[in-house]
């Protein structure tokens, strides 16, 4: 689908709205202030001043209002490792997947996958989606609800009780993550069927061969048009959106655990985490602490030593 974007001044925006008034349609998506639908072109005006023209007549309509530029981002592939992406990848319809929580002693591993159609890319950008490492947790909490209402998505939360059980069977984090990514992708593809994405992009945590070896026993393995890349959240907004949704689910579970433990549970695996874990152990016991932590982490032994010192 042809896709043209202009950035216009407020007085120019008013002219655009007046020109397409008889073609006006209702769009309730966040960030949209006006939308119109012609026979061969959709026109969307955003709060930021961007005007997007989509469809076979996009170039024609956009040329009425100024110099056009195709809505394609430059990708700094020199800083990433993985598959070579096709031309204009940032403007394609893509399912992206990402995870969080793997390095946290408390809290779950969460994996999210979501589909962003080509005609949704500008809207997702308008919502402020970018690499989640550049966003605060509070900003992501607010953004995630809009994303989840707008995008076809799936989010999986692996609580630590189950994590400890399967990790105790000898499953590596790599295997656990691969299974969760495959499951999340299956869910999204099922929800959006019969529509298919141009590509699937997984934020790479393992080489392709290792990833598929982890899930070789699964009945259904997602392979078609799958790409892997590190720093994938910088390469397509679908992965960035998935990262934000995954983080939101992680934070919600951390809230629940904090309420259960009657203390604010910290993220990560720092010395502060050891201190809080020791306090929880002394107050609630070993079984409770194990149920809310990744028990095999070195933090367990550190917390036990701290707890023993406090007893005497």
HELIX and SHEET records of a PDB file:
HELIX    1   1 UNK A   10  UNK A   19  1                                  10    
HELIX    2   2 UNK A   21  UNK A   23  5                                   3    
HELIX    3   3 UNK A   58  UNK A   62  1                                   5    
HELIX    4   4 UNK A   77  UNK A   79  5                                   3    
HELIX    5   5 UNK A   89  UNK A   91  5                                   3    
HELIX    6   6 UNK A  118  UNK A  120  5                                   3    
HELIX    7   7 UNK A  121  UNK A  126  1                                   6    
HELIX    8   8 UNK A  132  UNK A  134  5                                   3    
HELIX    9   9 UNK A  137  UNK A  150  1                                  14    
HELIX   10  10 UNK A  160  UNK A  168  1                                   9    
HELIX   11  11 UNK A  173  UNK A  192  1                                  20    
HELIX   12  12 UNK A  208  UNK A  214  1                                   7    
HELIX   13  13 UNK A  232  UNK A  234  5                                   3    
HELIX   14  14 UNK A  237  UNK A  261  1                                  25    
HELIX   15  15 UNK A  271  UNK A  284  1                                  14    
HELIX   16  16 UNK A  286  UNK A  291  1                                   6    
HELIX   17  17 UNK A  299  UNK A  311  1                                  13    
SHEET    1   A 5 UNK A  32  UNK A  37  0                                        
SHEET    2   A 5 UNK A  42  UNK A  46 -1                                        
SHEET    3   A 5 UNK A  50  UNK A  54 -1                                        
SHEET    4   A 5 UNK A   3  UNK A   7 -1                                        
SHEET    5   A 5 UNK A  69  UNK A  70 -1                                        
SHEET    1   B 5 UNK A 152  UNK A 158  0                                        
SHEET    2   B 5 UNK A 109  UNK A 116 -1                                        
SHEET    3   B 5 UNK A  94  UNK A 100 -1                                        
SHEET    4   B 5 UNK A 199  UNK A 203  1                                        
SHEET    5   B 5 UNK A 226  UNK A 229  1                                        
END                                                                             
